[in-house]
Amino acid sequence: MQQNVSEKHNEITYFKPLLEGIKDLEGVVVSVDALHPQREHTEYLHSREAH
């Protein structure tokens, strides 16, 4: 899945909304670049049972 990021925002603000478009993340391995290893993102993925 891919989405353009506006000039007034950055990738971090698009992380959760982009993944909300995927109904079931249970057992899915989510690979992101070095910008995203943030506690909030990890907690979100864990709450959706993703890896």
PDB file of N, CA, C, O and CB in Angstrom:
ATOM      1  N   MET A   1       0.851  -1.157   0.000  1.00  0.00           N
ATOM      2  CA  MET A   1       0.000   0.000   0.000  1.00  0.00           C
ATOM      3  C   MET A   1       0.901   1.226   0.000  1.00  0.00           C
ATOM      4  O   MET A   1       1.947   1.233   0.649  1.00  0.00           O
ATOM      5  CB  MET A   1      -0.971  -0.005   1.216  1.00  0.00           C
ATOM      6  N   GLN A   2       0.501   2.251  -0.720  1.00  0.00           N
ATOM      7  CA  GLN A   2       1.307   3.449  -0.838  1.00  0.00           C
ATOM      8  C   GLN A   2       0.406   4.675  -0.857  1.00  0.00           C
ATOM      9  O   GLN A   2      -0.718   4.630  -1.358  1.00  0.00           O
ATOM     10  CB  GLN A   2       2.182   3.396  -2.100  1.00  0.00           C
ATOM     11  N   GLN A   3       0.919   5.776  -0.300  1.00  0.00           N
ATOM     12  CA  GLN A   3       0.155   7.022  -0.275  1.00  0.00           C
ATOM     13  C   GLN A   3       1.138   8.184  -0.354  1.00  0.00           C
ATOM     14  O   GLN A   3       2.198   8.146   0.271  1.00  0.00           O
ATOM     15  CB  GLN A   3      -0.737   7.123   1.013  1.00  0.00           C
ATOM     16  N   ASN A   4       0.792   9.213  -1.116  1.00  0.00           N
ATOM     17  CA  ASN A   4       1.630  10.402  -1.184  1.00  0.00           C
ATOM     18  C   ASN A   4       1.520  11.186   0.116  1.00  0.00           C
ATOM     19  O   ASN A   4       0.445  11.287   0.708  1.00  0.00           O
ATOM     20  CB  ASN A   4       1.234  11.284  -2.384  1.00  0.00           C
ATOM     21  N   VAL A   5       2.646  11.739   0.551  1.00  0.00           N
ATOM     22  CA  VAL A   5       2.696  12.540   1.773  1.00  0.00           C
ATOM     23  C   VAL A   5       2.737  14.006   1.365  1.00  0.00           C
ATOM     24  O   VAL A   5       3.572  14.412   0.557  1.00  0.00           O
ATOM     25  CB  VAL A   5       3.937  12.162   2.664  1.00  0.00           C
ATOM     26  N   SER A   6       1.822  14.800   1.933  1.00  0.00           N
ATOM     27  CA  SER A   6       1.787  16.219   1.582  1.00  0.00           C
ATOM     28  C   SER A   6       3.019  16.941   2.119  1.00  0.00           C
ATOM     29  O   SER A   6       3.685  16.453   3.032  1.00  0.00           O
ATOM     30  CB  SER A   6       0.509  16.876   2.126  1.00  0.00           C
ATOM     31  N   GLU A   7       3.309  18.080   1.559  1.00  0.00           N
ATOM     32  CA  GLU A   7       4.482  18.853   1.969  1.00  0.00           C
ATOM     33  C   GLU A   7       4.387  19.364   3.399  1.00  0.00           C
ATOM     34  O   GLU A   7       5.413  19.606   4.035  1.00  0.00           O
ATOM     35  CB  GLU A   7       4.679  20.015   1.036  1.00  0.00           C
ATOM     36  N   LYS A   8       3.180  19.532   3.913  1.00  0.00           N
ATOM     37  CA  LYS A   8       2.987  20.075   5.259  1.00  0.00           C
ATOM     38  C   LYS A   8       3.035  19.000   6.340  1.00  0.00           C
ATOM     39  O   LYS A   8       2.942  19.319   7.525  1.00  0.00           O
ATOM     40  CB  LYS A   8       1.668  20.805   5.333  1.00  0.00           C
ATOM     41  N   HIS A   9       3.176  17.751   5.959  1.00  0.00           N
ATOM     42  CA  HIS A   9       3.201  16.643   6.912  1.00  0.00           C
ATOM     43  C   HIS A   9       4.445  15.798   6.676  1.00  0.00           C
ATOM     44  O   HIS A   9       5.238  16.076   5.776  1.00  0.00           O
ATOM     45  CB  HIS A   9       1.921  15.776   6.792  1.00  0.00           C
ATOM     46  N   ASN A  10       4.605  14.763   7.496  1.00  0.00           N
ATOM     47  CA  ASN A  10       5.694  13.827   7.276  1.00  0.00           C
ATOM     48  C   ASN A  10       5.149  12.405   7.349  1.00  0.00           C
ATOM     49  O   ASN A  10       3.977  12.200   7.664  1.00  0.00           O
ATOM     50  CB  ASN A  10       6.829  14.040   8.311  1.00  0.00           C
ATOM     51  N   GLU A  11       5.991  11.435   7.061  1.00  0.00           N
ATOM     52  CA  GLU A  11       5.566  10.041   7.027  1.00  0.00           C
ATOM     53  C   GLU A  11       4.996   9.554   8.356  1.00  0.00           C
ATOM     54  O   GLU A  11       4.101   8.709   8.375  1.00  0.00           O
ATOM     55  CB  GLU A  11       6.721   9.172   6.633  1.00  0.00           C
ATOM     56  N   ILE A  12       5.502  10.075   9.448  1.00  0.00           N
ATOM     57  CA  ILE A  12       5.085   9.605  10.766  1.00  0.00           C
ATOM     58  C   ILE A  12       3.586   9.813  10.970  1.00  0.00           C
ATOM     59  O   ILE A  12       2.926   8.960  11.563  1.00  0.00           O
ATOM     60  CB  ILE A  12       5.873  10.328  11.866  1.00  0.00           C
ATOM     61  N   THR A  13       3.044  10.918  10.495  1.00  0.00           N
ATOM     62  CA  THR A  13       1.616  11.186  10.682  1.00  0.00           C
ATOM     63  C   THR A  13       0.738  10.300   9.803  1.00  0.00           C
ATOM     64  O   THR A  13      -0.466  10.205  10.041  1.00  0.00           O
ATOM     65  CB  THR A  13       1.320  12.645  10.390  1.00  0.00           C
ATOM     66  N   TYR A  14       1.304   9.659   8.806  1.00  0.00           N
ATOM     67  CA  TYR A  14       0.539   8.809   7.900  1.00  0.00           C
ATOM     68  C   TYR A  14       0.583   7.334   8.282  1.00  0.00           C
ATOM     69  O   TYR A  14      -0.129   6.527   7.683  1.00  0.00           O
ATOM     70  CB  TYR A  14       1.048   8.977   6.499  1.00  0.00           C
ATOM     71  N   PHE A  15       1.393   6.968   9.254  1.00  0.00           N
ATOM     72  CA  PHE A  15       1.586   5.566   9.621  1.00  0.00           C
ATOM     73  C   PHE A  15       0.279   4.871   9.988  1.00  0.00           C
ATOM     74  O   PHE A  15      -0.118   3.907   9.334  1.00  0.00           O
ATOM     75  CB  PHE A  15       2.553   5.466  10.778  1.00  0.00           C
ATOM     76  N   LYS A  16      -0.373   5.345  11.007  1.00  0.00           N
ATOM     77  CA  LYS A  16      -1.610   4.715  11.476  1.00  0.00           C
ATOM     78  C   LYS A  16      -2.757   4.816  10.462  1.00  0.00           C
ATOM     79  O   LYS A  16      -3.400   3.802  10.190  1.00  0.00           O
ATOM     80  CB  LYS A  16      -2.038   5.346  12.784  1.00  0.00           C
ATOM     81  N   PRO A  17      -3.041   6.001   9.888  1.00  0.00           N
ATOM     82  CA  PRO A  17      -4.133   6.076   8.911  1.00  0.00           C
ATOM     83  C   PRO A  17      -3.935   5.139   7.713  1.00  0.00           C
ATOM     84  O   PRO A  17      -4.902   4.574   7.203  1.00  0.00           O
ATOM     85  CB  PRO A  17      -4.274   7.501   8.416  1.00  0.00           C
ATOM     86  N   LEU A  18      -2.704   4.976   7.271  1.00  0.00           N
ATOM     87  CA  LEU A  18      -2.439   4.087   6.144  1.00  0.00           C
ATOM     88  C   LEU A  18      -2.746   2.635   6.514  1.00  0.00           C
ATOM     89  O   LEU A  18      -3.363   1.913   5.731  1.00  0.00           O
ATOM     90  CB  LEU A  18      -0.978   4.223   5.688  1.00  0.00           C
ATOM     91  N   LEU A  19      -2.323   2.211   7.691  1.00  0.00           N
ATOM     92  CA  LEU A  19      -2.560   0.831   8.114  1.00  0.00           C
ATOM     93  C   LEU A  19      -4.006   0.582   8.520  1.00  0.00           C
ATOM     94  O   LEU A  19      -4.454  -0.564   8.519  1.00  0.00           O
ATOM     95  CB  LEU A  19      -1.648   0.480   9.262  1.00  0.00           C
ATOM     96  N   GLU A  20      -4.744   1.632   8.867  1.00  0.00           N
ATOM     97  CA  GLU A  20      -6.165   1.472   9.191  1.00  0.00           C
ATOM     98  C   GLU A  20      -6.941   0.965   7.974  1.00  0.00           C
ATOM     99  O   GLU A  20      -8.007   0.367   8.117  1.00  0.00           O
ATOM    100  CB  GLU A  20      -6.762   2.808   9.686  1.00  0.00           C
ATOM    101  N   GLY A  21      -6.403   1.206   6.780  1.00  0.00           N
ATOM    102  CA  GLY A  21      -7.051   0.743   5.562  1.00  0.00           C
ATOM    103  C   GLY A  21      -6.959  -0.763   5.359  1.00  0.00           C
ATOM    104  O   GLY A  21      -7.605  -1.310   4.466  1.00  0.00           O
ATOM    105  N   ILE A  22      -6.167  -1.429   6.175  1.00  0.00           N
ATOM    106  CA  ILE A  22      -6.025  -2.884   6.108  1.00  0.00           C
ATOM    107  C   ILE A  22      -6.844  -3.474   7.256  1.00  0.00           C
ATOM    108  O   ILE A  22      -6.546  -3.234   8.426  1.00  0.00           O
ATOM    109  CB  ILE A  22      -4.505  -3.328   6.191  1.00  0.00           C
ATOM    110  N   LYS A  23      -7.854  -4.231   6.921  1.00  0.00           N
ATOM    111  CA  LYS A  23      -8.803  -4.717   7.922  1.00  0.00           C
ATOM    112  C   LYS A  23      -8.160  -5.620   8.974  1.00  0.00           C
ATOM    113  O   LYS A  23      -8.394  -5.435  10.168  1.00  0.00           O
ATOM    114  CB  LYS A  23      -9.917  -5.462   7.241  1.00  0.00           C
ATOM    115  N   ASP A  24      -7.352  -6.595   8.545  1.00  0.00           N
ATOM    116  CA  ASP A  24      -6.804  -7.581   9.472  1.00  0.00           C
ATOM    117  C   ASP A  24      -5.286  -7.624   9.365  1.00  0.00           C
ATOM    118  O   ASP A  24      -4.750  -8.014   8.327  1.00  0.00           O
ATOM    119  CB  ASP A  24      -7.397  -8.971   9.199  1.00  0.00           C
ATOM    120  N   LEU A  25      -4.596  -7.232  10.415  1.00  0.00           N
ATOM    121  CA  LEU A  25      -3.137  -7.279  10.445  1.00  0.00           C
ATOM    122  C   LEU A  25      -2.610  -8.428  11.307  1.00  0.00           C
ATOM    123  O   LEU A  25      -1.401  -8.547  11.502  1.00  0.00           O
ATOM    124  CB  LEU A  25      -2.590  -5.962  10.959  1.00  0.00           C
ATOM    125  N   GLU A  26      -3.490  -9.260  11.815  1.00  0.00           N
ATOM    126  CA  GLU A  26      -3.062 -10.346  12.692  1.00  0.00           C
ATOM    127  C   GLU A  26      -2.059 -11.249  11.974  1.00  0.00           C
ATOM    128  O   GLU A  26      -2.353 -11.811  10.919  1.00  0.00           O
ATOM    129  CB  GLU A  26      -4.276 -11.167  13.170  1.00  0.00           C
ATOM    130  N   GLY A  27      -0.871 -11.375  12.567  1.00  0.00           N
ATOM    131  CA  GLY A  27       0.170 -12.232  12.025  1.00  0.00           C
ATOM    132  C   GLY A  27       0.933 -11.644  10.849  1.00  0.00           C
ATOM    133  O   GLY A  27       1.840 -12.287  10.323  1.00  0.00           O
ATOM    134  N   VAL A  28       0.583 -10.437  10.428  1.00  0.00           N
ATOM    135  CA  VAL A  28       1.243  -9.790   9.295  1.00  0.00           C
ATOM    136  C   VAL A  28       2.550  -9.156   9.761  1.00  0.00           C
ATOM    137  O   VAL A  28       2.598  -8.516  10.811  1.00  0.00           O
ATOM    138  CB  VAL A  28       0.317  -8.724   8.648  1.00  0.00           C
ATOM    139  N   VAL A  29       3.603  -9.336   8.976  1.00  0.00           N
ATOM    140  CA  VAL A  29       4.874  -8.686   9.252  1.00  0.00           C
ATOM    141  C   VAL A  29       4.863  -7.337   8.537  1.00  0.00           C
ATOM    142  O   VAL A  29       4.725  -7.276   7.315  1.00  0.00           O
ATOM    143  CB  VAL A  29       6.089  -9.574   8.792  1.00  0.00           C
ATOM    144  N   VAL A  30       5.009  -6.265   9.300  1.00  0.00           N
ATOM    145  CA  VAL A  30       5.020  -4.910   8.744  1.00  0.00           C
ATOM    146  C   VAL A  30       6.464  -4.434   8.726  1.00  0.00           C
ATOM    147  O   VAL A  30       7.121  -4.373   9.766  1.00  0.00           O
ATOM    148  CB  VAL A  30       4.105  -3.930   9.576  1.00  0.00           C
ATOM    149  N   SER A  31       6.945  -4.102   7.558  1.00  0.00           N
ATOM    150  CA  SER A  31       8.325  -3.636   7.390  1.00  0.00           C
ATOM    151  C   SER A  31       8.305  -2.140   7.084  1.00  0.00           C
ATOM    152  O   SER A  31       7.622  -1.694   6.163  1.00  0.00           O
ATOM    153  CB  SER A  31       9.056  -4.429   6.252  1.00  0.00           C
ATOM    154  N   VAL A  32       9.056  -1.376   7.860  1.00  0.00           N
ATOM    155  CA  VAL A  32       9.112   0.075   7.675  1.00  0.00           C
ATOM    156  C   VAL A  32      10.568   0.530   7.680  1.00  0.00           C
ATOM    157  O   VAL A  32      11.455  -0.227   8.073  1.00  0.00           O
ATOM    158  CB  VAL A  32       8.304   0.810   8.783  1.00  0.00           C
ATOM    159  N   ASP A  33      10.815   1.751   7.250  1.00  0.00           N
ATOM    160  CA  ASP A  33      12.186   2.253   7.250  1.00  0.00           C
ATOM    161  C   ASP A  33      12.569   2.759   8.638  1.00  0.00           C
ATOM    162  O   ASP A  33      11.778   2.684   9.579  1.00  0.00           O
ATOM    163  CB  ASP A  33      12.353   3.375   6.207  1.00  0.00           C
ATOM    164  N   ALA A  34      13.766   3.264   8.749  1.00  0.00           N
ATOM    165  CA  ALA A  34      14.336   3.661  10.041  1.00  0.00           C
ATOM    166  C   ALA A  34      13.614   4.817  10.721  1.00  0.00           C
ATOM    167  O   ALA A  34      13.882   5.102  11.888  1.00  0.00           O
ATOM    168  CB  ALA A  34      15.763   4.030   9.857  1.00  0.00           C
ATOM    169  N   LEU A  35      12.715   5.481  10.026  1.00  0.00           N
ATOM    170  CA  LEU A  35      11.980   6.608  10.599  1.00  0.00           C
ATOM    171  C   LEU A  35      10.890   6.152  11.577  1.00  0.00           C
ATOM    172  O   LEU A  35      10.457   6.940  12.417  1.00  0.00           O
ATOM    173  CB  LEU A  35      11.358   7.440   9.486  1.00  0.00           C
ATOM    174  N   HIS A  36      10.444   4.907  11.483  1.00  0.00           N
ATOM    175  CA  HIS A  36       9.257   4.466  12.202  1.00  0.00           C
ATOM    176  C   HIS A  36       9.439   3.618  13.466  1.00  0.00           C
ATOM    177  O   HIS A  36       8.429   3.249  14.064  1.00  0.00           O
ATOM    178  CB  HIS A  36       8.456   3.722  11.293  1.00  0.00           C
ATOM    179  N   PRO A  37      10.636   3.291  13.906  1.00  0.00           N
ATOM    180  CA  PRO A  37      10.700   2.520  15.153  1.00  0.00           C
ATOM    181  C   PRO A  37      10.415   3.414  16.365  1.00  0.00           C
ATOM    182  O   PRO A  37      11.314   3.753  17.135  1.00  0.00           O
ATOM    183  CB  PRO A  37      12.085   1.851  15.300  1.00  0.00           C
ATOM    184  N   GLN A  38       9.167   3.774  16.507  1.00  0.00           N
ATOM    185  CA  GLN A  38       8.728   4.633  17.592  1.00  0.00           C
ATOM    186  C   GLN A  38       7.772   3.845  18.477  1.00  0.00           C
ATOM    187  O   GLN A  38       7.037   2.978  18.005  1.00  0.00           O
ATOM    188  CB  GLN A  38       8.054   5.926  17.050  1.00  0.00           C
ATOM    189  N   ARG A  39       7.794   4.157  19.742  1.00  0.00           N
ATOM    190  CA  ARG A  39       6.973   3.428  20.706  1.00  0.00           C
ATOM    191  C   ARG A  39       5.493   3.416  20.294  1.00  0.00           C
ATOM    192  O   ARG A  39       4.847   2.370  20.365  1.00  0.00           O
ATOM    193  CB  ARG A  39       7.124   4.051  22.100  1.00  0.00           C
ATOM    194  N   GLU A  40       4.961   4.541  19.872  1.00  0.00           N
ATOM    195  CA  GLU A  40       3.547   4.624  19.489  1.00  0.00           C
ATOM    196  C   GLU A  40       3.237   3.677  18.321  1.00  0.00           C
ATOM    197  O   GLU A  40       2.190   3.030  18.309  1.00  0.00           O
ATOM    198  CB  GLU A  40       3.180   6.075  19.109  1.00  0.00           C
ATOM    199  N   HIS A  41       4.124   3.599  17.363  1.00  0.00           N
ATOM    200  CA  HIS A  41       3.915   2.703  16.226  1.00  0.00           C
ATOM    201  C   HIS A  41       3.984   1.244  16.652  1.00  0.00           C
ATOM    202  O   HIS A  41       3.191   0.418  16.198  1.00  0.00           O
ATOM    203  CB  HIS A  41       4.948   2.977  15.136  1.00  0.00           C
ATOM    204  N   THR A  42       4.929   0.934  17.519  1.00  0.00           N
ATOM    205  CA  THR A  42       5.058  -0.439  18.024  1.00  0.00           C
ATOM    206  C   THR A  42       3.819  -0.844  18.814  1.00  0.00           C
ATOM    207  O   THR A  42       3.310  -1.952  18.644  1.00  0.00           O
ATOM    208  CB  THR A  42       6.314  -0.574  18.904  1.00  0.00           C
ATOM    209  N   GLU A  43       3.340   0.029  19.662  1.00  0.00           N
ATOM    210  CA  GLU A  43       2.137  -0.268  20.444  1.00  0.00           C
ATOM    211  C   GLU A  43       0.924  -0.440  19.534  1.00  0.00           C
ATOM    212  O   GLU A  43       0.081  -1.304  19.779  1.00  0.00           O
ATOM    213  CB  GLU A  43       1.874   0.847  21.470  1.00  0.00           C
ATOM    214  N   TYR A  44       0.833   0.371  18.495  1.00  0.00           N
ATOM    215  CA  TYR A  44      -0.277   0.247  17.549  1.00  0.00           C
ATOM    216  C   TYR A  44      -0.231  -1.108  16.842  1.00  0.00           C
ATOM    217  O   TYR A  44      -1.250  -1.793  16.755  1.00  0.00           O
ATOM    218  CB  TYR A  44      -0.236   1.392  16.513  1.00  0.00           C
ATOM    219  N   LEU A  45       0.935  -1.498  16.340  1.00  0.00           N
ATOM    220  CA  LEU A  45       1.066  -2.792  15.653  1.00  0.00           C
ATOM    221  C   LEU A  45       0.759  -3.946  16.612  1.00  0.00           C
ATOM    222  O   LEU A  45       0.093  -4.909  16.230  1.00  0.00           O
ATOM    223  CB  LEU A  45       2.492  -2.952  15.065  1.00  0.00           C
ATOM    224  N   HIS A  46       1.233  -3.853  17.831  1.00  0.00           N
ATOM    225  CA  HIS A  46       0.961  -4.895  18.831  1.00  0.00           C
ATOM    226  C   HIS A  46      -0.550  -4.991  19.116  1.00  0.00           C
ATOM    227  O   HIS A  46      -1.082  -6.093  19.252  1.00  0.00           O
ATOM    228  CB  HIS A  46       1.739  -4.599  20.147  1.00  0.00           C
ATOM    229  N   SER A  47      -1.224  -3.867  19.205  1.00  0.00           N
ATOM    230  CA  SER A  47      -2.667  -3.871  19.482  1.00  0.00           C
ATOM    231  C   SER A  47      -3.458  -4.519  18.334  1.00  0.00           C
ATOM    232  O   SER A  47      -4.553  -5.042  18.540  1.00  0.00           O
ATOM    233  CB  SER A  47      -3.166  -2.432  19.717  1.00  0.00           C
ATOM    234  N   ARG A  48      -2.884  -4.474  17.129  1.00  0.00           N
ATOM    235  CA  ARG A  48      -3.531  -5.082  15.958  1.00  0.00           C
ATOM    236  C   ARG A  48      -3.004  -6.490  15.706  1.00  0.00           C
ATOM    237  O   ARG A  48      -3.348  -7.107  14.698  1.00  0.00           O
ATOM    238  CB  ARG A  48      -3.311  -4.212  14.712  1.00  0.00           C
ATOM    239  N   GLU A  49      -2.164  -7.010  16.622  1.00  0.00           N
ATOM    240  CA  GLU A  49      -1.581  -8.352  16.565  1.00  0.00           C
ATOM    241  C   GLU A  49      -0.705  -8.567  15.346  1.00  0.00           C
ATOM    242  O   GLU A  49      -0.620  -9.675  14.818  1.00  0.00           O
ATOM    243  CB  GLU A  49      -2.669  -9.384  16.580  1.00  0.00           C
ATOM    244  N   ALA A  50      -0.050  -7.493  14.900  1.00  0.00           N
ATOM    245  CA  ALA A  50       0.898  -7.570  13.781  1.00  0.00           C
ATOM    246  C   ALA A  50       2.304  -7.745  14.362  1.00  0.00           C
ATOM    247  O   ALA A  50       2.523  -7.616  15.567  1.00  0.00           O
ATOM    248  CB  ALA A  50       0.816  -6.280  12.865  1.00  0.00           C
ATOM    249  N   HIS A  51       3.232  -8.040  13.476  1.00  0.00           N
ATOM    250  CA  HIS A  51       4.641  -8.210  13.871  1.00  0.00           C
ATOM    251  C   HIS A  51       5.475  -7.133  13.203  1.00  0.00           C
ATOM    252  O   HIS A  51       6.690  -7.085  13.395  1.00  0.00           O
ATOM    253  CB  HIS A  51       5.173  -9.629  13.491  1.00  0.00           C
TER     254      HIS A  51
END
